[in-house]
Amino acid sequence: MEHIVTVQDAVTAFADWKEPTNAELDAIEREMPRILADIETLDVQIALMERTPAELDQRRARRDRHRVLVERAALANRFVSGEAA
Protein backbone atom coordinates (compact mmCIF):
# COMPACT_ATOMS: atom_id res chain seq x y z
CA MET A 1 0.00 0.00 0.00
CA GLU A 2 1.30 3.46 -0.92
CA HIS A 3 0.87 6.31 1.60
CA ILE A 4 -0.16 9.77 0.50
CA VAL A 5 1.76 12.44 2.39
CA THR A 6 1.50 16.22 2.17
CA VAL A 7 4.53 18.37 1.73
CA GLN A 8 4.80 19.80 5.22
CA ASP A 9 6.71 22.99 4.30
CA ALA A 10 4.12 23.97 1.72
CA VAL A 11 1.25 23.37 4.12
CA THR A 12 2.81 25.23 7.05
CA ALA A 13 4.63 27.91 5.06
CA PHE A 14 2.86 30.64 7.02
CA ALA A 15 3.06 29.13 10.49
CA ASP A 16 3.63 31.48 13.44
CA TRP A 17 7.19 30.32 13.92
CA LYS A 18 8.11 31.37 10.38
CA GLU A 19 7.73 35.09 11.00
CA PRO A 20 10.46 37.45 9.77
CA THR A 21 13.38 37.88 12.12
CA ASN A 22 14.23 41.23 13.69
CA ALA A 23 17.19 41.54 11.30
CA GLU A 24 14.89 41.01 8.31
CA LEU A 25 12.43 43.60 9.62
CA ASP A 26 15.29 46.06 10.17
CA ALA A 27 16.48 45.49 6.59
CA ILE A 28 12.97 46.19 5.29
CA GLU A 29 12.80 49.34 7.42
CA ARG A 30 16.13 50.57 6.02
CA GLU A 31 14.89 49.98 2.46
CA MET A 32 11.47 51.57 3.05
CA PRO A 33 12.33 54.97 1.41
CA ARG A 34 13.38 53.15 -1.78
CA ILE A 35 10.30 50.94 -1.66
CA LEU A 36 8.01 53.96 -1.28
CA ALA A 37 9.80 55.73 -4.15
CA ASP A 38 9.26 52.66 -6.34
CA ILE A 39 5.57 52.59 -5.42
CA GLU A 40 5.15 56.28 -6.27
CA THR A 41 6.87 55.75 -9.62
CA LEU A 42 4.59 52.83 -10.42
CA ASP A 43 1.54 54.91 -9.50
CA VAL A 44 2.65 57.61 -11.93
CA GLN A 45 3.34 55.08 -14.68
CA ILE A 46 -0.09 53.50 -14.22
CA ALA A 47 -1.78 56.91 -14.33
CA LEU A 48 0.11 57.81 -17.50
CA MET A 49 -1.02 54.61 -19.22
CA GLU A 50 -4.63 55.74 -18.87
CA ARG A 51 -4.17 59.00 -20.76
CA THR A 52 -1.82 60.91 -23.04
CA PRO A 53 0.82 62.45 -20.79
CA ALA A 54 1.02 66.24 -20.66
CA GLU A 55 4.23 68.16 -19.95
CA LEU A 56 3.45 68.25 -16.23
CA ASP A 57 2.91 64.48 -16.21
CA GLN A 58 6.25 63.93 -17.92
CA ARG A 59 7.97 66.14 -15.34
CA ARG A 60 6.37 64.18 -12.52
CA ALA A 61 7.51 60.90 -14.07
CA ARG A 62 11.09 62.20 -14.45
CA ARG A 63 11.07 63.51 -10.87
CA ASP A 64 9.85 60.17 -9.53
CA ARG A 65 12.44 58.22 -11.54
CA HIS A 66 15.11 60.57 -10.17
CA ARG A 67 13.83 60.02 -6.63
CA VAL A 68 14.10 56.25 -7.08
CA LEU A 69 17.67 56.60 -8.31
CA VAL A 70 18.57 58.86 -5.37
CA GLU A 71 17.09 56.39 -2.87
CA ARG A 72 18.86 53.45 -4.50
CA ALA A 73 22.17 55.34 -4.41
CA ALA A 74 21.65 56.29 -0.77
CA LEU A 75 20.87 52.68 0.12
CA ALA A 76 23.94 51.45 -1.75
CA ASN A 77 26.13 54.05 -0.04
CA ARG A 78 24.85 53.03 3.40
CA PHE A 79 25.52 49.39 2.55
CA VAL A 80 29.07 50.09 1.30
CA SER A 81 29.87 52.23 4.34
CA GLY A 82 28.75 49.40 6.62
CA GLU A 83 25.86 51.37 8.09
CA ALA A 84 23.26 48.93 6.71
CA ALA A 85 24.94 45.84 8.16
N, C-alpha and C positions, 0 to 999 in steps of 0.2 A: 504494500500500500504506500502511495506517495503522499507526503504531507504538504499542505499548502501553508506557506508562511508569509507574513507581510514583511516588507522591508521596514525595519524599526525606525531607522533614521528619517525616512520619508514621512512616516506616520507621526512621529514626535518632533518634527523639525521646529515646531514653535512651542516647545515645552518651556515651562518657567525657568528651568535651569540653563536654557540656551539664550539668555538675555545678553545684550552687548556688555562688554566689560567696561570699567571706568576709563581705561585707556582708549578704547574705541569711541566712547562717548566724547572724551576730550578731543580726539582727532576730528570728529564730526563738528564739534563746537569751533575748533580752530579754522575749519574749512567753510564755516557757515557764510561769511561774507562772499566767498566765491560762488557758493551754491545759490545764494540769493541773487547775485549778479547774473548767473546763468538763467535763473527762472525769469527775471525781468527781461532778459534778451529774448527768451522764447516767447514771452507774452507779446512783445513788440512784433516779432516775426509772425506770429499767428494773426495778430491784428492786421498786419500789412498784407497777408494773403487774402483777406476778405475784401480789400479795396485797392484801388490804384494809389500808391504812396505819393503824397505831396512832399514838398521840400521840407516841411517841418517833420514829417514822418521819417524821412531819410536822415535828418539830423539826429533824431531820437535814436534811430537804429545804430548810427555810427557812435553816438555817445555811449549807448549800452554795450556795444562791442568793445569800445575802449575801456569801459569800466570792468568788463570781464578780464581783459588782458592785464589791467592794473592789479586786480585781485589775484590773478594767477601768478603774476610776477612777485607780488608781496608774499604770497604763500610759499613760492619757491625760495625766496630770499630768507624767510624765516626758517625753512627746512635746512638750507645750506648753512646758515649761521648756527644751527643746533638749537634754536629756540623752540622748534616744533617737536623736538624729540621727547 
